[in-house]
Amino acid sequence: RKAGHRSDFSSGPFGRGAGRIAFFFKSLPSFQPFFTDAHRGDSDSARPARPARPGDTMTEEARAADKHTRTDGENREFKNKAAAGEVSEDAFDKYEQLKIRKQYKWLIFVMNADTDCVEVETEGAPGSNYEAMLSALPNHDCRYAVYDHDFTTHDGRRTSKLYFISWMPNNSTRHNKMAYSEMKRKVATRFTGTFDIQAQDEADLLLGMHIITKNDVEESDDEFEDDF
């Protein structure tokens, strides 16, 4: 190192030029807030509100209201889209009535955006069937459902299975799917003794409950193609 050589950033090919650039930006009024003590961490003062961008006429309140999930034309917002709250006691009690006392054939549960709780939306009477449950499930929004499926085994015995269904159709929003996926583990912990099914449409649901087979789905697709 030569005598008199300075090791700071004022020397070298960029040193003095960088200092002049910094001085230039400090002198501009639009950059003054970024060189205050508050933004260097030397003060506890709050950061000023973000200045509006050119052409941005949306207020902070309108911007917050715009963050929503769309449900059949209705604007709804989960307080935490990635994690909800608890299963309501009414929902758990009705699940127990379905499981033990057979008072319901099926139950459909919805995540309440106001309470962040999973609540019963629709109830199926004991004489109902899966077709009635399918007609009650929306094609634009996620839901949970429990279905008590009666069937005959290969050796002729009558038995039943409880299915816990995560209904996540393709038309539902991304945030809606995230909220229901995150809440699923907590709901399944309360609704014990069930077999899990995740369905995007009717075929997924019926395949999961072994009401139809993959061959039935393929034959149905072939018939659909023949119509064209």
N, C-alpha and C positions, 0 to 999 in steps of 0.2 A: 504494500500500500504506500503510495507516494505521500511525502510530507505535505501537510495542509489539506489532504483529501477529506471531504466531509462524508460521513456514512449515513446521513439522514436522507429523506426523500426529496430534498431540494436539489440534490445533485442527480446526475444521470440523464438519460434522454427524455424522461417523462416528469422529472421532479418539479421543475419550475412551472412547466406547462400545466401540471395537475393542480398546483397551488393556485395558479391564475384562474383555472376553470372553476375551482371551488369558490374562490372569491367572487367570480362572476355570478354564479348561481345564488350565492348569499345575498347579493345586491338586488336580485329580482324580487318584487313584492309577493309573487305567487309562490315562491319557495321559502319565504320567511318562516312560516310555521314549522317547517321541517328542520330548522336550525336553532329552535328555541331550547331552553334548558329543560322544558317539560318532556321533550322528545329525546333528550340525551339521558334521561333517567335521573337528572339532578333535582327534580321537583316531584312532589306527589300530586300535582294538579292533574285533572282529568284530561284525556285526549279530546281535542275538539271534534265536533261532528264532521263526518265526511262531506266535503263540498259537493254540491250537485254537479253532475256531468252535463256537458252541453246537450240540450234537448231532453234532459231527464226531468220530467214534470211530476213524477210520482213521489208522494210524501212518504215518510218513514212508516206511518200507519198503513198506508195503502200497500207499501212494499211487504210489510209483515202479513197483511191479509191475503196477499197474492200467493203466499206459500201455503198451499193446501193440497189435499187429495181430492180428486173429482169422483163423485159417487152419483151416477145417473143424473148428471146436471147439477147436483147439489155440492156446494163448496164445504168441505169438512176438513178439519185439521186435528191430528193427534198431537197432544202436548209433547209427546216423545215418540216419533215415528218408528224408532228402532226398538223400543221397549215399552210395553204397557204396564198396567197395574196388576190387579188380582182377579180371580174368579169370584163373582158375587156369591153370597151365601144362598140366595134364591136359586141361582144356576146350579150350584152344587147340590142343593136339596132336591131339585127336580131330577137331576141325574141319578141320585140315589133312589128316587121313586121309580125311575125307569128301570134301573138295574135290579132292584130287589123286589119291588112290588108290581112291576110290569104295568104301571099306570100310563105309560106313554110308549108308543112304537118308535118314535124318533124325536129328537130335539135339535133345533138349529140355534147356534149361539153367534152373537155379534159383539164386536168390540165397541163399546160405547165411547164416542169421542169426547164426551163431556166429563165422564167419570173415570175413563181409562180402565174400566172393568169389563170383563166378559159377562154378558147377560143373555138370558133366553130371549130369542126373537120370535120363534114359531114352535108350536107344539103339535105333535102328531098323535092322534087318538090311538088306543090299542088296536083297533081294527084297520088302521091305515096301512099303507105299503110304501115301497121305495119310490114308486112313480109319483106319489103325492109329495114326498120329500124333495125329489128332483125338481118338481114344478115350483117349489117354494124357495129353492136356491137361486140367487141372482146370477146372471151371466156377466155382470160388470163389477162385481165386488167379492171380496174374500169372506169366508165364513168358516166356522167349525160346526160339525154335526156329529151326533151319536145316533146310530141306528141299531136296533135289536133285530137281527136277521135270523129268522126261523128257517130251518132246512132239514132235509132227510139225508142221512149218511148213506154210504154205499151198501152197508149191511142192513138198511131199513130203519135205523133209529132216528127218532125225532129229537133234534137238539137246536141250540141257538148260539150265536156269537154276537158280541157287542163290538161294533166297529166305530172307532174314532176317526172322523173324516176331516182332513184339512182341505177345504174347497178353495182353490186358487185359480180361477179362470184366466185365460189369456187377456181378456179385456180389462182386468183389474189393474190399478196403477202400481208402479214400482214401489212407492212408499207404503202402499197398502199391503203388498206382499211382504215387505220387510217387517212391518209391524206384526202381522199374523205369524210369520215364520219365527220371529223372536219370542213371541208369547206362547208358541206351541208347547215348548218344554214345560212351562209352568202350568198350562192347562192339563197336559197329559199327566202331570204329577197328581193332580186332584182327581182326574177321571181314570182311576185305575181299573185294571181288568179288561182292557179293550185291545183290539187289534188295529194297528195304525194303517190308514190309507191316505195318500195324497193324490188328489184328482184335479185335473184341469177341465174335464168335461165329463159327460155322461158315460162315455165308453170307459174312461179310467176308473170311474166309481164302480161300475158293474163288473169290470174285470177284477178289481180289488176284492169284491165280495163274492167272486166266483159264480156270479149269476150268468155271465156269458163267458165265452172263451175267446182266445185270439183268432181262432178260425171263424167265429161269428163276426168279428170285426173285419177280417179280410174279405169275407163273403159280402158283407154290407158295402165295403168300399168298391168291390167289383160291380155290384148292382148299380151303385151310384155312377160309375164310369160308363156302364152300358146305357144309361139314360141319355148320355151325350153322344 
